[in-house]
Amino acid sequence: MPRFPRGHLNKNIAIYPGSFDPPTNGHLDLIERGSKIFDELVVAILRNPEKDPLFSVTERVGMLETLTEHYSNVRVDTFDGLTVDYAVKVGASSVLRGIRALSDYEYELQMALMNRKLRPELETVFMMPAEKYSYVSSRLVREVAQLGGSVKGLVPELVEQNLRGKLDPAYRLAEFRASRDERSEGRKSRARKKA
Ligand code: PNS
C-alpha cells in the first residue's frame, strides 16, 4: 500500500512550459506522451513581452486548445515569471520538456538544474518526441514558412492554415510594394529619357 495513495487531492500534475510559436507536431507528440504518464498536464505558454512573436499569446492558446481538446487531462494556460513558481502555483510536481537531439541537451540540462536549485522538490522529466520530428522546431517552421517553403507534415493542419493566413497578406504587400517600386522606377527612367 503506497504511503500516499494517489487520490483526487494528490494528482500527479505536470506542466509543459514553452513558447509554442507556433505549436509543431513535435510539441503535439510530446503532449500525447505526457498525457499518458501524468494525471494532468498543463501546457503553459510563456507570455514574454521581450520577444516579438509571430502568433499572439491569444492565438497560440486558441490553437493549442483546439489541438488538445480530445485529451480530458490536458489543459492550456499562460504564465509569466519563473516557470518553477508557476508550477508550484498549479500544484505540479514535474516539468515536462522535450529533448530532440544531443544539441538540446546542454540548454535543457542547465534549465533543469537551475529549476532544481530554485525548487528542489520539482522534477524535470525529459521525453523524446518521435524520431520523424527530431529536426522540427518552431523557429525553423517560422523561417521556412516566412520564406514561402512548405511546412506540411511538420505542424498540424490548423497551424499550417494559420501560418498561411498570417503570412499571405505580408507576401501580397511585399509583392505589391516591389511592383509599385518597379513601376515608379520605369516612369522615372522614361521621364529622364524624354528630358
Ligand atoms: O519553448 P522554449 O522557448 O524553449 O521554452 C523556454 C521556457 C519558456 C521553458 C524557458 O524560457 C522558461 O522557463 N522561461 C520562464 C522564465 C524562467 O523560469 N527562467 C529560468 C529558467 S531556468
py3Dmol code that shows the C-alpha trace and the ligand (Angstrom):
import py3Dmol

protein = """\
ATOM      1  CA  MET A   1       0.000   0.000   0.000  1.00  0.00           C
ATOM      2  CA  PRO A   2       1.650   3.313  -1.006  1.00  0.00           C
ATOM      3  CA  ARG A   3       2.150   5.724   1.871  1.00  0.00           C
ATOM      4  CA  PHE A   4       0.336   8.461  -0.010  1.00  0.00           C
ATOM      5  CA  PRO A   5      -2.244   6.792  -2.236  1.00  0.00           C
ATOM      6  CA  ARG A   6      -2.931   8.971  -5.254  1.00  0.00           C
ATOM      7  CA  GLY A   7      -6.387  10.382  -4.899  1.00  0.00           C
ATOM      8  CA  HIS A   8      -8.190  13.441  -6.112  1.00  0.00           C
ATOM      9  CA  LEU A   9      -6.106  15.690  -3.879  1.00  0.00           C
ATOM     10  CA  ASN A  10      -2.813  14.071  -4.735  1.00  0.00           C
ATOM     11  CA  LYS A  11      -2.835  14.135  -8.505  1.00  0.00           C
ATOM     12  CA  ASN A  12       0.364  13.769 -10.432  1.00  0.00           C
ATOM     13  CA  ILE A  13       0.357  17.116 -12.256  1.00  0.00           C
ATOM     14  CA  ALA A  14       2.993  18.256 -14.758  1.00  0.00           C
ATOM     15  CA  ILE A  15       3.448  21.483 -16.630  1.00  0.00           C
ATOM     16  CA  TYR A  16       4.787  21.563 -20.159  1.00  0.00           C
ATOM     17  CA  PRO A  17       6.179  25.102 -20.497  1.00  0.00           C
ATOM     18  CA  GLY A  18       7.294  26.711 -23.736  1.00  0.00           C
ATOM     19  CA  SER A  19       6.834  29.414 -26.316  1.00  0.00           C
ATOM     20  CA  PHE A  20       4.853  27.310 -28.825  1.00  0.00           C
ATOM     21  CA  ASP A  21       5.220  29.936 -31.552  1.00  0.00           C
ATOM     22  CA  PRO A  22       3.796  28.061 -33.357  1.00  0.00           C
ATOM     23  CA  PRO A  23       2.889  24.648 -31.920  1.00  0.00           C
ATOM     24  CA  THR A  24       4.540  21.903 -34.004  1.00  0.00           C
ATOM     25  CA  ASN A  25       3.848  18.213 -34.457  1.00  0.00           C
ATOM     26  CA  GLY A  26       6.813  17.637 -32.128  1.00  0.00           C
ATOM     27  CA  HIS A  27       5.004  19.544 -29.356  1.00  0.00           C
ATOM     28  CA  LEU A  28       1.810  17.597 -30.028  1.00  0.00           C
ATOM     29  CA  ASP A  29       3.727  14.310 -29.935  1.00  0.00           C
ATOM     30  CA  LEU A  30       5.127  15.254 -26.532  1.00  0.00           C
ATOM     31  CA  ILE A  31       1.707  16.313 -25.223  1.00  0.00           C
ATOM     32  CA  GLU A  32       0.335  12.912 -26.260  1.00  0.00           C
ATOM     33  CA  ARG A  33       3.163  11.125 -24.450  1.00  0.00           C
ATOM     34  CA  GLY A  34       2.875  13.380 -21.386  1.00  0.00           C
ATOM     35  CA  SER A  35      -0.891  12.892 -21.186  1.00  0.00           C
ATOM     36  CA  LYS A  36      -0.281   9.157 -20.783  1.00  0.00           C
ATOM     37  CA  ILE A  37       2.062   9.370 -17.815  1.00  0.00           C
ATOM     38  CA  PHE A  38       0.644  12.301 -15.847  1.00  0.00           C
ATOM     39  CA  ASP A  39      -2.810  12.586 -14.312  1.00  0.00           C
ATOM     40  CA  GLU A  40      -2.965  16.174 -15.526  1.00  0.00           C
ATOM     41  CA  LEU A  41      -0.791  18.022 -17.995  1.00  0.00           C
ATOM     42  CA  VAL A  42      -0.844  21.815 -18.202  1.00  0.00           C
ATOM     43  CA  VAL A  43       0.534  23.195 -21.453  1.00  0.00           C
ATOM     44  CA  ALA A  44       1.905  26.517 -20.213  1.00  0.00           C
ATOM     45  CA  ILE A  45       2.637  29.250 -22.751  1.00  0.00           C
ATOM     46  CA  LEU A  46       5.187  31.811 -21.639  1.00  0.00           C
ATOM     47  CA  ARG A  47       3.939  35.375 -22.004  1.00  0.00           C
ATOM     48  CA  ASN A  48       7.198  37.030 -22.931  1.00  0.00           C
ATOM     49  CA  PRO A  49       6.865  40.703 -23.778  1.00  0.00           C
ATOM     50  CA  GLU A  50      10.530  40.896 -24.841  1.00  0.00           C
ATOM     51  CA  LYS A  51      10.104  38.531 -27.759  1.00  0.00           C
ATOM     52  CA  ASP A  52       8.476  39.580 -30.996  1.00  0.00           C
ATOM     53  CA  PRO A  53       6.265  36.560 -31.617  1.00  0.00           C
ATOM     54  CA  LEU A  54       4.673  35.558 -34.906  1.00  0.00           C
ATOM     55  CA  PHE A  55       1.474  34.457 -33.160  1.00  0.00           C
ATOM     56  CA  SER A  56      -0.014  36.373 -30.250  1.00  0.00           C
ATOM     57  CA  VAL A  57      -0.441  34.544 -26.963  1.00  0.00           C
ATOM     58  CA  THR A  58      -4.206  34.502 -27.551  1.00  0.00           C
ATOM     59  CA  GLU A  59      -3.702  32.889 -30.964  1.00  0.00           C
ATOM     60  CA  ARG A  60      -1.374  30.276 -29.503  1.00  0.00           C
ATOM     61  CA  VAL A  61      -3.805  29.493 -26.682  1.00  0.00           C
ATOM     62  CA  GLY A  62      -6.601  29.106 -29.261  1.00  0.00           C
ATOM     63  CA  MET A  63      -4.570  26.753 -31.451  1.00  0.00           C
ATOM     64  CA  LEU A  64      -3.350  24.603 -28.556  1.00  0.00           C
ATOM     65  CA  GLU A  65      -6.821  24.402 -27.021  1.00  0.00           C
ATOM     66  CA  THR A  66      -8.271  23.163 -30.301  1.00  0.00           C
ATOM     67  CA  LEU A  67      -5.405  20.744 -30.869  1.00  0.00           C
ATOM     68  CA  THR A  68      -5.655  19.206 -27.398  1.00  0.00           C
ATOM     69  CA  GLU A  69      -9.417  19.264 -26.884  1.00  0.00           C
ATOM     70  CA  HIS A  70      -9.666  15.462 -27.189  1.00  0.00           C
ATOM     71  CA  TYR A  71      -7.481  14.926 -24.101  1.00  0.00           C
ATOM     72  CA  SER A  72      -9.548  15.044 -20.934  1.00  0.00           C
ATOM     73  CA  ASN A  73      -6.429  15.541 -18.764  1.00  0.00           C
ATOM     74  CA  VAL A  74      -4.707  18.280 -20.772  1.00  0.00           C
ATOM     75  CA  ARG A  75      -5.362  21.988 -20.378  1.00  0.00           C
ATOM     76  CA  VAL A  76      -3.760  25.111 -21.762  1.00  0.00           C
ATOM     77  CA  ASP A  77      -2.716  28.131 -19.728  1.00  0.00           C
ATOM     78  CA  THR A  78      -0.326  31.090 -19.891  1.00  0.00           C
ATOM     79  CA  PHE A  79       2.226  32.307 -17.380  1.00  0.00           C
ATOM     80  CA  ASP A  80       4.900  34.851 -16.793  1.00  0.00           C
ATOM     81  CA  GLY A  81       7.727  34.985 -14.289  1.00  0.00           C
ATOM     82  CA  LEU A  82       9.585  31.872 -13.267  1.00  0.00           C
ATOM     83  CA  THR A  83       8.453  28.511 -14.577  1.00  0.00           C
ATOM     84  CA  VAL A  84       9.043  26.934 -11.168  1.00  0.00           C
ATOM     85  CA  ASP A  85       6.777  29.487  -9.455  1.00  0.00           C
ATOM     86  CA  TYR A  86       4.041  28.788 -11.969  1.00  0.00           C
ATOM     87  CA  ALA A  87       4.491  25.028 -11.454  1.00  0.00           C
ATOM     88  CA  VAL A  88       4.062  25.421  -7.701  1.00  0.00           C
ATOM     89  CA  LYS A  89       1.037  27.679  -8.231  1.00  0.00           C
ATOM     90  CA  VAL A  90      -0.808  24.985 -10.171  1.00  0.00           C
ATOM     91  CA  GLY A  91       0.276  22.200  -7.825  1.00  0.00           C
ATOM     92  CA  ALA A  92       2.579  20.498 -10.331  1.00  0.00           C
ATOM     93  CA  SER A  93       5.339  18.175  -9.189  1.00  0.00           C
ATOM     94  CA  SER A  94       7.033  17.867 -12.604  1.00  0.00           C
ATOM     95  CA  VAL A  95       8.142  19.994 -15.508  1.00  0.00           C
ATOM     96  CA  LEU A  96       7.954  18.198 -18.833  1.00  0.00           C
ATOM     97  CA  ARG A  97      10.444  19.106 -21.563  1.00  0.00           C
ATOM     98  CA  GLY A  98      11.288  17.510 -24.876  1.00  0.00           C
ATOM     99  CA  ILE A  99      14.770  16.567 -25.992  1.00  0.00           C
ATOM    100  CA  ARG A 100      15.154  16.064 -29.724  1.00  0.00           C
ATOM    101  CA  ALA A 101      18.874  15.697 -30.193  1.00  0.00           C
ATOM    102  CA  LEU A 102      22.119  15.995 -28.280  1.00  0.00           C
ATOM    103  CA  SER A 103      22.207  19.693 -29.168  1.00  0.00           C
ATOM    104  CA  ASP A 104      19.135  20.308 -26.970  1.00  0.00           C
ATOM    105  CA  TYR A 105      20.703  18.581 -24.019  1.00  0.00           C
ATOM    106  CA  GLU A 106      23.106  21.243 -22.788  1.00  0.00           C
ATOM    107  CA  TYR A 107      20.499  24.021 -22.622  1.00  0.00           C
ATOM    108  CA  GLU A 108      17.872  21.706 -21.165  1.00  0.00           C
ATOM    109  CA  LEU A 109      20.300  20.410 -18.536  1.00  0.00           C
ATOM    110  CA  GLN A 110      21.163  23.976 -17.499  1.00  0.00           C
ATOM    111  CA  MET A 111      17.488  24.878 -17.210  1.00  0.00           C
ATOM    112  CA  ALA A 112      16.624  21.707 -15.315  1.00  0.00           C
ATOM    113  CA  LEU A 113      19.463  22.217 -12.832  1.00  0.00           C
ATOM    114  CA  MET A 114      18.636  25.894 -12.357  1.00  0.00           C
ATOM    115  CA  ASN A 115      14.996  24.986 -11.781  1.00  0.00           C
ATOM    116  CA  ARG A 116      16.121  22.328  -9.290  1.00  0.00           C
ATOM    117  CA  LYS A 117      18.242  24.912  -7.488  1.00  0.00           C
ATOM    118  CA  LEU A 118      15.215  27.204  -7.262  1.00  0.00           C
ATOM    119  CA  ARG A 119      12.719  24.489  -6.306  1.00  0.00           C
ATOM    120  CA  PRO A 120      14.389  21.184  -5.342  1.00  0.00           C
ATOM    121  CA  GLU A 121      11.024  19.482  -4.921  1.00  0.00           C
ATOM    122  CA  LEU A 122      10.193  19.849  -8.637  1.00  0.00           C
ATOM    123  CA  GLU A 123      11.402  17.183 -11.060  1.00  0.00           C
ATOM    124  CA  THR A 124      12.144  17.853 -14.713  1.00  0.00           C
ATOM    125  CA  VAL A 125      11.024  14.962 -16.883  1.00  0.00           C
ATOM    126  CA  PHE A 126      12.560  14.696 -20.344  1.00  0.00           C
ATOM    127  CA  MET A 127      10.772  12.856 -23.102  1.00  0.00           C
ATOM    128  CA  MET A 128      11.813  12.296 -26.701  1.00  0.00           C
ATOM    129  CA  PRO A 129       9.401  13.084 -29.496  1.00  0.00           C
ATOM    130  CA  ALA A 130       9.108  10.636 -32.404  1.00  0.00           C
ATOM    131  CA  GLU A 131      12.270  10.468 -34.494  1.00  0.00           C
ATOM    132  CA  LYS A 132      10.499  11.953 -37.505  1.00  0.00           C
ATOM    133  CA  TYR A 133      10.142  15.234 -35.584  1.00  0.00           C
ATOM    134  CA  SER A 134      13.699  15.312 -34.279  1.00  0.00           C
ATOM    135  CA  TYR A 135      14.665  18.243 -36.527  1.00  0.00           C
ATOM    136  CA  VAL A 136      11.409  20.195 -36.168  1.00  0.00           C
ATOM    137  CA  SER A 137      11.486  23.425 -34.186  1.00  0.00           C
ATOM    138  CA  SER A 138       9.135  26.399 -34.037  1.00  0.00           C
ATOM    139  CA  ARG A 139      11.976  28.671 -35.128  1.00  0.00           C
ATOM    140  CA  LEU A 140      12.687  26.671 -38.291  1.00  0.00           C
ATOM    141  CA  VAL A 141       8.981  26.310 -39.048  1.00  0.00           C
ATOM    142  CA  ARG A 142       8.582  30.097 -38.811  1.00  0.00           C
ATOM    143  CA  GLU A 143      11.616  30.697 -41.002  1.00  0.00           C
ATOM    144  CA  VAL A 144      10.624  28.208 -43.704  1.00  0.00           C
ATOM    145  CA  ALA A 145       7.010  29.422 -43.752  1.00  0.00           C
ATOM    146  CA  GLN A 146       8.060  33.071 -43.844  1.00  0.00           C
ATOM    147  CA  LEU A 147      10.289  32.361 -46.837  1.00  0.00           C
ATOM    148  CA  GLY A 148       7.487  30.590 -48.673  1.00  0.00           C
ATOM    149  CA  GLY A 149       8.554  26.943 -48.080  1.00  0.00           C
ATOM    150  CA  SER A 150       6.197  24.112 -47.198  1.00  0.00           C
ATOM    151  CA  VAL A 151       5.826  23.013 -43.569  1.00  0.00           C
ATOM    152  CA  LYS A 152       3.338  20.272 -44.389  1.00  0.00           C
ATOM    153  CA  GLY A 153       3.657  17.334 -42.006  1.00  0.00           C
ATOM    154  CA  LEU A 154       5.719  19.342 -39.531  1.00  0.00           C
ATOM    155  CA  VAL A 155       2.827  21.232 -37.966  1.00  0.00           C
ATOM    156  CA  PRO A 156      -0.852  20.338 -37.535  1.00  0.00           C
ATOM    157  CA  GLU A 157      -3.083  21.396 -40.454  1.00  0.00           C
ATOM    158  CA  LEU A 158      -4.693  24.083 -38.309  1.00  0.00           C
ATOM    159  CA  VAL A 159      -1.304  25.673 -37.705  1.00  0.00           C
ATOM    160  CA  GLU A 160      -0.431  25.387 -41.407  1.00  0.00           C
ATOM    161  CA  GLN A 161      -3.639  27.242 -42.293  1.00  0.00           C
ATOM    162  CA  ASN A 162      -2.980  29.909 -39.669  1.00  0.00           C
ATOM    163  CA  LEU A 163       0.581  30.353 -40.929  1.00  0.00           C
ATOM    164  CA  ARG A 164      -0.765  30.880 -44.434  1.00  0.00           C
ATOM    165  CA  GLY A 165      -3.348  33.345 -43.153  1.00  0.00           C
ATOM    166  CA  LYS A 166      -0.724  35.209 -41.192  1.00  0.00           C
ATOM    167  CA  LEU A 167       1.927  35.303 -43.896  1.00  0.00           C
ATOM    168  CA  ASP A 168      -0.022  35.614 -47.151  1.00  0.00           C
ATOM    169  CA  PRO A 169      -1.031  39.245 -46.628  1.00  0.00           C
ATOM    170  CA  ALA A 170       2.609  40.052 -45.913  1.00  0.00           C
ATOM    171  CA  TYR A 171       3.678  38.403 -49.155  1.00  0.00           C
ATOM    172  CA  ARG A 172       0.983  40.215 -51.065  1.00  0.00           C
ATOM    173  CA  LEU A 173       2.065  43.515 -49.538  1.00  0.00           C
ATOM    174  CA  ALA A 174       5.740  42.839 -50.279  1.00  0.00           C
ATOM    175  CA  GLU A 175       4.888  41.919 -53.879  1.00  0.00           C
ATOM    176  CA  PHE A 176       2.699  44.987 -54.257  1.00  0.00           C
ATOM    177  CA  ARG A 177       5.473  47.216 -52.915  1.00  0.00           C
ATOM    178  CA  ALA A 178       8.071  45.631 -55.219  1.00  0.00           C
ATOM    179  CA  SER A 179       5.932  46.043 -58.333  1.00  0.00           C
ATOM    180  CA  ARG A 180       4.978  49.607 -57.299  1.00  0.00           C
ATOM    181  CA  ASP A 181       8.689  50.468 -56.908  1.00  0.00           C
ATOM    182  CA  GLU A 182       9.401  48.871 -60.294  1.00  0.00           C
ATOM    183  CA  ARG A 183       6.626  50.894 -61.976  1.00  0.00           C
ATOM    184  CA  SER A 184       7.829  54.085 -60.344  1.00  0.00           C
ATOM    185  CA  GLU A 185      11.435  53.355 -61.422  1.00  0.00           C
ATOM    186  CA  GLY A 186      10.167  52.762 -65.005  1.00  0.00           C
ATOM    187  CA  ARG A 187       8.298  56.085 -65.030  1.00  0.00           C
ATOM    188  CA  LYS A 188      11.379  57.940 -63.748  1.00  0.00           C
ATOM    189  CA  SER A 189      13.668  56.401 -66.370  1.00  0.00           C
ATOM    190  CA  ARG A 190      11.176  57.225 -69.195  1.00  0.00           C
ATOM    191  CA  ALA A 191      10.974  60.813 -67.908  1.00  0.00           C
ATOM    192  CA  ARG A 192      14.795  61.035 -67.851  1.00  0.00           C
ATOM    193  CA  LYS A 193      14.964  59.792 -71.467  1.00  0.00           C
ATOM    194  CA  LYS A 194      12.415  62.415 -72.603  1.00  0.00           C
ATOM    195  CA  ALA A 195      14.272  65.262 -70.846  1.00  0.00           C
TER     196      ALA A 195
END
"""
ligand_1 = """\
22
PNS
O 9.827 26.750 -25.991
P 11.012 27.370 -25.338
O 11.200 28.791 -25.851
O 12.256 26.529 -25.463
O 10.678 27.470 -23.760
C 11.603 28.019 -22.856
C 10.951 28.241 -21.481
C 9.669 29.026 -21.597
C 10.640 26.900 -20.866
C 12.002 28.987 -20.590
O 12.454 30.121 -21.255
C 11.435 29.393 -19.248
O 11.248 28.573 -18.373
N 11.136 30.699 -19.097
C 10.495 31.261 -17.914
C 11.468 32.059 -17.069
C 12.298 31.144 -16.211
O 11.807 30.378 -15.391
N 13.624 31.210 -16.430
C 14.563 30.364 -15.748
C 14.646 29.027 -16.443
S 15.965 28.124 -15.819
"""
view = py3Dmol.view(width=600, height=400)
view.addModel(protein, "pdb")
view.setStyle({"model": 0}, {"cartoon": {"style": "trace"}})
view.addModel(ligand_1, "xyz")
view.setStyle({"model": 1}, {"stick": {}})
view.zoomTo()
view.show()
